[in-house]
Amino acid sequence: MKYTPKSPALLLLEDGTVFYGKAAGAIGIATGEICFNTGMTGYQEIFTDPSYTGQLMVMTSVHIGNYGIKLSESESTEIKISGLICRNLSPIPSRKDSDMSIQDFLLQNKMVTLTDVDTRAIVRHIRSKGSMNAIISTSTQDIETLKKELVKVPSMEGLELSSQVSSETAWDFNTEGKMKVALLDAGYKMNIARSLADRGCQVRIFPYNSTFAEMNQWQPDGYMLSNGPGDPATMHDAVKTVKEILESGTPLFGICLGHQLLAEACGMRTYKMHHGHRGINHPVKNVIQGTSEITSQNHGFAVMQEDIENSKEVEITHFNLNDKTIEGIRMISKPAFSVQYHPEAAPGPHDAAYLFDDFVSMITEHSKHKVASN
């Protein structure tokens, strides 16, 4: 389908601010917490990342869709953002082997989209006022009607969303490999499983509400806690499962929401950030190695620094060089660590891919000690 500009459309924020643009994608309304991503590439991976469930995405890069859509590069089976806001939507893909245009992709996924809008002004507003709920409308311009719909949207704080995106049953992503990794799916990105499989791991995906006993029946050599959407403080059952994994002494690696779940399991609190970190150019300091990394990030919650500093069981391994928030922790007496950012980043950057190697090495060493003790 050829892209053509459509009818007038608008974005209404919770504080009453309105931005006007044009409609693209599906016709209708979309609601959620508004956020922005500073990545200049990887829009398809962003749209299909389950961590963005319940959020309206503002893309700061001016041209979105210029290289089209290649379905094999998706991080899940469908678009997971609640709605899209961008400056320019490119009608014709420049990549010859793309499967479709972005407009076709948006229509296929029934995604309400606002274009031809001043995204710079929107981002400046969010950075100043903080994250808030919003509504996109490409079907009506009636502000009073939209306000009534907007007040029905729940706050992201206190909202559990993993149940909406997690696998319903356990299944095998990869059945070949020297070691077995159980991946607890709170809204996992496909490239986490790929990164483990590429390093010789069998990978079985387990639903977010799986118990330790259910996963342990498979006798995994290690556990992976995935990324995902929503407030980690609401996931009490998952935290209980993480505690039991830690008690078993089996190696554990957490990413993003998984990082927050590990922290909660260790008695540390999480909090909602002013507007979060979302992009592929966030600088992080590795305290252990004394090096820095450029990372891919997507999170609106973080771990309380004072709780980590007061803990005798956990130490800080990484922090954000922009705002000093915590980006990584590890347990002192157990084989468990986590990072707030995304080492499986696709399309990149790949500075943090070594963390998967560290996890595999941790599993190997743990298995050697286990054999020796027996």
C-alpha positions in Angstrom: 0.0 0.0 0.0 1.4 3.4 -0.9 1.7 5.8 1.9 -0.2 9.1 1.6 -0.8 11.7 4.3 -4.2 11.3 5.9 -6.6 13.3 8.1 -5.7 15.7 11.0 -4.7 13.9 14.2 -3.6 14.9 17.7 -1.8 14.0 20.8 -3.4 14.9 24.2 -1.2 14.7 27.3 -2.4 14.1 30.8 -1.5 17.7 31.8 -3.8 19.1 29.1 -1.1 19.9 26.5 -2.1 19.2 22.9 0.1 18.6 19.8 -1.4 18.4 16.3 -0.2 16.4 13.4 -1.5 13.9 10.7 -2.7 10.4 10.8 -0.9 7.3 9.6 -1.2 3.6 10.3 -4.6 2.5 11.7 -7.4 4.9 12.3 -8.6 5.2 16.0 -7.3 6.1 19.4 -4.3 4.8 21.4 -3.6 5.3 25.1 -0.6 4.7 27.4 2.3 6.3 29.1 4.2 8.5 26.7 8.0 8.0 26.4 10.7 8.7 23.9 13.6 6.8 22.4 16.8 8.6 21.1 18.0 5.7 18.8 18.7 6.7 15.2 18.2 3.2 14.0 16.5 0.0 15.2 12.9 1.3 15.1 11.5 -2.1 14.2 13.3 -3.7 17.3 11.9 -0.9 19.4 8.3 -1.4 18.2 8.4 -5.1 18.8 10.1 -5.0 22.3 7.6 -6.4 24.9 9.1 -4.0 27.5 7.2 -1.1 25.7 3.8 -2.7 26.4 1.4 0.0 27.6 3.5 2.9 26.2 3.2 5.5 23.4 6.5 5.8 21.7 8.0 9.1 20.5 10.9 8.6 18.1 13.4 11.4 18.2 15.1 10.5 15.0 13.5 12.5 12.2 13.0 9.8 9.5 11.3 6.6 10.6 10.8 3.7 8.2 13.5 4.7 5.8 15.0 1.2 5.5 11.6 -0.7 5.8 10.7 -3.8 7.7 12.5 -7.1 7.7 10.4 -9.5 9.8 13.3 -11.7 10.9 14.7 -8.7 12.9 11.7 -8.4 15.2 12.1 -8.9 18.9 8.7 -10.5 19.2 5.9 -11.7 17.0 4.1 -8.3 16.7 4.3 -4.6 17.6 4.1 -4.2 21.3 4.0 -0.4 21.7 0.5 1.1 22.2 1.0 3.8 19.7 3.6 5.6 17.6 4.5 9.3 17.3 7.1 10.5 14.8 8.2 13.4 12.7 8.4 11.9 9.2 7.2 8.4 8.1 9.2 7.2 5.1 6.9 5.8 2.4 9.4 3.8 0.3 12.0 1.4 1.9 15.6 1.9 0.8 16.6 -1.6 1.6 16.0 -4.0 -1.3 15.5 -7.1 0.8 12.9 -5.5 3.2 9.7 -7.4 3.5 7.4 -4.4 3.6 7.1 -0.7 4.2 6.6 0.7 7.6 3.1 1.9 6.7 2.1 -1.7 5.7 3.7 -2.9 9.0 1.7 -0.4 11.0 -1.6 -1.3 9.2 -0.9 -5.0 9.6 -0.5 -4.5 13.4 -3.5 -2.0 13.6 -1.1 0.6 15.1 -2.5 4.1 15.5 0.2 6.6 14.5 0.7 10.3 14.6 3.1 11.9 12.1 4.1 15.4 11.0 4.3 16.6 14.6 7.0 18.5 16.4 8.7 15.6 18.2 11.4 18.0 19.6 8.8 20.0 21.4 7.1 16.8 22.8 10.5 15.4 24.0 11.4 18.7 25.7 8.0 18.7 27.4 8.5 15.1 28.7 12.0 15.9 29.9 10.7 18.9 31.8 7.4 17.5 33.2 8.2 13.8 33.4 6.5 10.7 32.1 2.7 10.9 32.0 -0.2 9.2 30.4 -1.4 10.4 27.0 -3.8 9.6 24.1 -3.3 9.7 20.3 -6.4 10.2 18.2 -6.6 9.8 14.5 -10.4 9.5 14.5 -11.7 12.4 16.4 -10.6 15.9 17.4 -13.1 16.2 20.3 -10.8 17.2 23.2 -13.4 16.7 25.9 -14.3 13.2 24.7 -10.6 12.3 24.6 -10.1 13.7 28.1 -12.8 11.3 29.4 -10.9 8.4 27.8 -7.6 9.5 29.1 -8.6 9.5 32.7 -9.4 5.8 32.4 -5.7 4.9 31.6 -4.0 3.4 34.7 -0.6 4.7 35.9 2.4 2.7 35.0 3.5 2.8 38.7 1.9 -0.1 40.4 0.9 -1.8 37.1 1.8 -5.5 36.4 2.1 -6.1 32.6 4.2 -9.2 32.2 1.1 -11.4 32.2 0.0 -9.7 29.0 3.2 -10.6 27.0 4.7 -13.7 28.6 4.6 -17.2 27.0 1.6 -19.2 28.2 3.5 -22.5 28.4 7.1 -23.6 28.6 8.7 -24.2 25.2 12.2 -24.9 23.8 13.9 -22.1 21.9 17.0 -24.2 21.3 17.5 -27.9 22.1 21.2 -28.2 21.2 24.1 -27.2 23.5 26.4 -28.2 26.3 24.5 -26.4 29.1 20.8 -25.7 29.8 19.5 -22.2 30.6 16.0 -21.6 31.9 14.8 -18.2 30.7 12.0 -16.7 32.8 9.9 -14.8 30.3 8.6 -11.6 31.8 8.4 -10.1 28.3 11.7 -11.3 26.8 13.4 -10.0 23.7 14.2 -12.7 21.1 17.8 -11.7 21.0 18.4 -12.7 24.6 17.5 -16.3 23.6 19.6 -16.0 20.4 22.6 -14.7 22.4 22.4 -17.7 24.7 21.9 -20.2 21.9 24.9 -18.7 20.0 27.1 -19.5 23.0 26.1 -23.2 23.0 23.2 -23.1 25.4 20.0 -25.0 25.3 17.3 -22.5 26.1 13.8 -23.3 27.4 11.4 -20.4 27.8 9.2 -20.5 31.0 6.1 -18.3 31.7 6.6 -15.3 34.0 4.7 -17.0 36.8 6.5 -20.3 36.7 7.6 -21.6 40.1 11.2 -22.6 40.9 10.0 -26.2 41.3 8.5 -26.2 37.8 11.7 -24.8 36.2 14.0 -27.0 38.3 12.4 -30.2 37.0 14.2 -29.4 33.7 17.5 -29.4 35.8 18.9 -26.2 34.2 22.5 -25.2 34.6 21.6 -21.6 34.8 18.7 -19.2 35.0 18.1 -16.0 33.0 15.6 -13.4 34.1 14.3 -11.4 31.1 13.4 -7.9 30.5 9.7 -6.9 30.5 7.1 -4.2 31.0 5.5 -2.7 34.1 6.4 -2.1 37.8 8.7 -4.7 39.3 7.4 -4.0 42.8 4.1 -5.7 41.8 5.6 -9.0 40.9 5.7 -10.7 44.2 5.5 -14.3 42.9 8.3 -13.7 40.5 10.4 -12.3 43.4 9.7 -15.4 45.4 10.9 -17.5 42.6 14.1 -15.5 42.3 14.7 -16.0 46.0 14.4 -19.7 45.6 16.8 -19.7 42.6 19.3 -17.8 44.8 18.9 -20.3 47.6 19.7 -23.2 45.1 23.0 -21.6 44.3 22.5 -22.0 40.6 24.0 -19.3 38.4 21.6 -16.4 37.6 21.7 -13.5 35.1 19.1 -10.8 35.0 18.5 -8.1 32.4 16.4 -4.9 32.8 13.2 -6.0 34.6 15.2 -9.2 35.5 17.8 -6.9 37.2 15.0 -5.2 39.2 13.6 -8.6 40.2 17.0 -9.7 41.5 17.3 -6.5 43.5 13.8 -6.9 45.0 14.7 -10.5 45.9 17.7 -9.2 47.7 15.5 -6.8 49.8 16.3 -3.7 47.7 13.6 -1.3 46.6 12.8 0.0 43.1 11.4 3.4 42.1 9.8 5.0 39.1 12.2 7.4 37.3 11.3 10.9 36.1 11.3 10.0 32.4 13.5 6.9 32.2 16.3 5.8 29.9 15.5 4.8 26.3 18.0 4.8 23.5 21.1 3.1 22.1 23.8 5.6 23.1 23.7 5.6 27.0 27.2 5.6 28.6 27.8 3.2 31.4 30.8 2.8 33.7 32.0 -0.7 34.6 33.2 -0.3 38.1 34.9 -3.8 38.3 36.9 -3.4 35.1 37.3 0.4 35.1 36.0 0.7 31.6 33.1 2.4 29.9 30.4 1.0 27.6 27.9 2.6 25.2 24.6 0.7 25.8 21.1 0.2 24.7 18.5 1.0 27.3 14.8 0.9 27.9 13.5 1.3 31.4 11.4 3.6 33.5 12.2 2.1 36.9 15.5 1.8 38.7 17.0 0.3 41.9 17.5 2.4 45.0 21.3 3.2 45.3 21.2 3.6 49.1 19.7 0.1 49.5 22.6 -1.4 47.6 25.2 0.6 49.5 23.6 -0.6 52.8 23.6 -4.3 51.7 26.3 -6.8 52.8 25.2 -9.2 50.1 25.2 -7.1 47.0 27.7 -4.7 45.3 27.4 -2.2 42.5 29.1 -3.2 39.2 27.9 -0.6 36.8 26.5 3.0 37.0 25.1 5.4 34.4 27.6 8.2 33.5 24.8 10.6 32.7 22.9 10.6 36.0 24.8 8.1 38.2 21.8 5.7 38.5 22.6 2.1 39.1 23.1 0.0 36.0 24.5 -3.3 37.4 24.8 -5.4 40.5 26.2 -8.7 41.6 25.9 -10.8 44.7 29.0 -11.2 46.8 28.5 -14.8 48.0 26.3 -16.3 45.2 26.8 -16.7 41.5 24.2 -14.1 40.5 24.5 -10.7 38.7 22.3 -8.4 36.6 22.3 -5.2 34.5 19.7 -2.6 33.9 20.6 -2.1 30.3 20.5 -4.5 27.3 23.7 -6.5 26.4 21.6 -8.4 23.8 21.1 -5.1 21.9 19.9 -5.4 18.4 21.0 -3.8 16.1 23.5 -2.6 18.7 25.7 -1.3 20.2 27.6 -4.5 21.2 29.9 -3.2 23.9 28.1 -5.2 26.6 27.8 -8.6 24.8 30.7 -9.9 27.0 28.1 -10.3 29.8 26.7 -13.3 28.1 30.2 -14.8 27.9 30.6 -14.0 31.6 27.4 -15.9 32.3 28.4 -18.9 30.3 31.8 -18.9 32.1 30.0 -18.7 35.5 27.9 -21.7 34.6 31.0 -23.7 33.5 32.8 -22.9 36.7 29.8 -23.7 38.8 29.4 -27.1 37.0 33.1 -27.9 37.6 32.8 -27.2 41.3 29.5 -29.2 41.5 31.2 -32.2 39.9 34.2 -31.9 42.2 32.1 -31.7 45.3 30.3 -34.9 44.3 
